Amino acid sequence: MFCGKCGNQLPDGVAFCPNCGAKVIKEAESEAAATDAVVNAPQSVQPVTNANAVPPVAAPANKATGKLLYTAKRSAFMYKRRFISIPVLIAAILLIVLGIILDGIFFTVLAIVGAVAAVGCILTLVLTFVEASKSRIEFYDNKIVEKGGLFTSHESQSAMTPIIGVSVYQSFNGKIFGYGHLHVDKIGNWDIYSSYIKKPYEVKKFLESLISQTDYDKIGMHIYN
């Protein structure tokens, strides 16, 4: 038997090591202490899981995400009264030409007046086309937005309720210059009447594609309930 501290060989029956004075622990006591340590060791608790438990199901995402589907632009002919600037511009150019060709103070004054008038007409026409480019109807998957204006802007929204029908009216001038008037019939008090729409039959085709994707049974429930 050997000392557990210094390793010195011990005679039988001693309680303390004669070399270092350490208490002698007998083999039986050592084995009992080791057994108690294993028995009394804290046991880790494993969580109890139910094999038949159903994992939580994520809620379905909302189909209406605010995605822009189509933009319908308006024609500059919505400001057709401003196109009176075109004949005025032609007259102003003629005055400028006369002022250049003919001599005299009178014709010089006419040329100056013509130049001022021409600048005013050109600015009017440019602003007309720029303002028309800002006027549009945007079709989203959850709403319809009408925008317009340049210096003073306006915007209106309506819900994208199911569309029942679409109709287009084009005048003779509209057929020549490519604009028309659009009527969108929707469920509820959300009908749209919009004038001077560019390429109205392309807009109509897009809206009819939405109608073809609509559940008509549900539409009937909305209408008759």
C-alpha positions in Angstrom: 0.0 0.0 0.0 1.4 3.5 -0.9 0.7 7.0 0.4 -1.7 8.9 -1.9 0.2 12.1 -1.3 3.9 11.4 -1.4 3.9 7.9 -2.9 5.9 6.4 0.1 5.3 2.7 0.8 3.3 2.3 3.9 3.4 -0.5 6.5 0.1 -2.3 7.2 -2.3 -0.9 9.8 -0.9 2.7 9.9 -3.4 5.6 10.0 -0.9 8.3 8.9 2.1 8.3 6.5 5.3 8.3 8.5 7.0 10.3 5.7 4.6 13.2 5.0 2.0 12.8 7.8 -0.9 12.5 5.4 -3.9 10.6 6.5 -4.1 7.2 4.9 -7.3 6.4 3.1 -7.9 2.8 2.7 -8.9 1.3 -0.7 -12.4 0.3 0.5 -13.1 3.9 1.7 -11.8 5.3 -1.6 -14.0 3.0 -3.7 -17.1 3.9 -1.5 -16.4 7.6 -2.0 -16.1 7.2 -5.7 -19.4 5.3 -5.8 -21.2 8.0 -3.8 -19.8 10.7 -6.2 -21.3 8.8 -9.2 -24.6 8.1 -7.5 -25.0 11.7 -6.2 -23.9 13.4 -9.4 -26.6 15.8 -10.7 -28.5 14.2 -13.6 -29.2 16.4 -16.7 -32.9 16.5 -17.4 -33.8 15.9 -21.0 -36.9 17.7 -22.3 -39.8 15.5 -23.1 -40.9 15.9 -26.7 -44.1 14.7 -28.2 -43.4 12.9 -31.4 -46.9 13.6 -32.6 -46.7 17.3 -32.0 -47.6 19.4 -35.1 -45.1 22.2 -35.8 -46.6 25.7 -35.9 -47.8 26.7 -39.4 -46.8 30.2 -40.5 -49.7 32.4 -41.5 -50.2 32.8 -45.2 -48.8 36.0 -46.6 -51.2 38.6 -47.9 -51.4 38.4 -51.6 -51.9 42.2 -51.9 -48.4 43.5 -51.5 -48.8 46.9 -53.1 -47.0 45.8 -56.3 -47.4 48.1 -59.3 -49.0 46.2 -62.1 -49.7 48.8 -64.9 -49.4 52.6 -65.5 -51.9 54.3 -67.8 -50.7 57.8 -69.0 -52.8 60.7 -70.1 -52.5 62.6 -73.3 -51.6 66.3 -73.5 -54.9 66.8 -75.3 -56.5 67.0 -71.9 -55.2 70.6 -72.0 -56.5 71.2 -75.5 -57.3 74.8 -74.8 -53.7 75.5 -74.5 -53.1 74.4 -78.0 -54.3 77.7 -79.2 -50.7 78.6 -78.6 -49.8 76.8 -81.9 -51.5 79.2 -84.3 -50.4 82.1 -82.1 -46.8 80.8 -82.4 -47.1 80.6 -86.2 -48.3 84.2 -86.3 -45.5 85.3 -84.0 -42.9 83.7 -86.3 -44.4 85.5 -89.3 -44.1 88.8 -87.5 -40.5 88.0 -86.7 -39.8 87.2 -90.4 -41.5 90.5 -91.5 -39.5 92.5 -89.0 -36.3 91.0 -90.4 -37.2 91.4 -94.1 -38.8 94.9 -94.0 -37.2 98.0 -92.8 -38.7 100.5 -90.4 -39.4 101.1 -86.8 -42.9 99.7 -87.1 -41.7 96.3 -88.4 -39.0 96.2 -85.8 -41.5 96.6 -83.1 -43.7 93.9 -84.7 -40.6 91.6 -84.7 -40.0 92.2 -81.0 -43.7 91.6 -80.2 -43.6 88.4 -82.3 -40.4 87.2 -80.4 -42.0 87.8 -77.0 -45.2 86.0 -78.1 -43.2 83.1 -79.6 -41.3 82.6 -76.3 -44.5 82.6 -74.4 -46.2 80.1 -76.7 -43.2 77.7 -76.6 -43.1 77.8 -72.8 -46.8 77.1 -72.7 -46.5 74.1 -74.9 -43.5 72.7 -73.1 -45.2 73.0 -69.7 -48.4 71.4 -71.2 -46.5 68.3 -72.2 -44.5 68.1 -69.0 -47.7 68.4 -66.9 -49.4 65.8 -69.0 -46.5 63.4 -68.4 -47.1 63.7 -64.7 -50.8 62.8 -65.0 -51.4 59.0 -64.9 -53.4 56.2 -63.4 -51.4 53.5 -61.5 -52.9 50.1 -61.0 -51.5 48.2 -58.0 -52.6 44.8 -56.8 -54.4 46.4 -53.8 -55.3 49.9 -55.0 -55.7 52.3 -57.9 -54.0 55.7 -57.7 -54.7 58.7 -59.9 -52.0 61.4 -60.1 -51.7 64.7 -61.8 -50.4 68.2 -61.7 -47.0 69.9 -62.0 -46.9 73.1 -59.8 -50.0 72.0 -57.9 -50.4 68.3 -57.7 -53.3 66.0 -56.8 -53.6 62.3 -55.9 -56.6 60.1 -55.2 -56.8 56.4 -54.3 -59.5 53.8 -54.5 -59.4 50.1 -53.5 -58.7 47.5 -56.1 -62.0 45.7 -55.8 -62.8 43.1 -58.4 -63.4 44.6 -61.9 -66.7 43.7 -63.6 -66.3 45.5 -66.9 -64.3 48.0 -68.9 -65.4 50.2 -71.7 -63.6 52.7 -74.0 -64.9 55.7 -76.0 -62.9 57.3 -78.7 -63.8 60.4 -80.6 -62.6 61.1 -84.2 -59.7 63.2 -82.8 -59.0 60.5 -80.2 -58.5 58.0 -83.0 -56.2 60.3 -84.8 -54.1 61.3 -81.8 -54.3 58.0 -79.9 -56.3 58.9 -76.8 -59.7 57.9 -75.4 -62.0 57.9 -72.4 -62.0 55.0 -70.0 -64.8 53.6 -67.7 -63.8 50.9 -65.2 -66.8 49.2 -63.6 -65.8 47.8 -60.2 -67.7 46.2 -57.3 -68.9 48.9 -54.8 -68.8 52.6 -55.2 -65.3 52.6 -56.8 -66.0 53.1 -60.5 -63.4 55.0 -62.5 -64.2 57.5 -65.2 -61.0 58.8 -66.7 -60.5 61.0 -69.8 -57.7 61.5 -72.3 -56.0 58.1 -71.6 -53.2 57.3 -74.0 -53.6 54.0 -75.9 -56.9 53.2 -74.2 -57.4 49.8 -75.8 -54.1 48.6 -74.3 -55.3 49.6 -70.9 -58.6 47.9 -71.6 -56.7 44.7 -72.6 -54.7 44.8 -69.3 -57.9 45.2 -67.2 -59.6 42.4 -69.1 -56.7 40.2 -68.2 -57.4 40.9 -64.6 -61.1 40.1 -65.1 -60.1 36.7 -66.6 -58.2 35.9 -63.4 -61.1 36.8 -61.1 -63.4 34.2 -59.4 -66.8 35.0 -60.8 -68.6 33.0 -58.2 -67.2 35.3 -55.5 -68.1 38.3 -57.6 -71.7 37.1 -57.7 -71.7 36.7 -53.9 -70.6 40.3 -53.5 -73.1 41.6 -56.0 -76.2 39.8 -54.8 -75.5 39.9 -51.1 
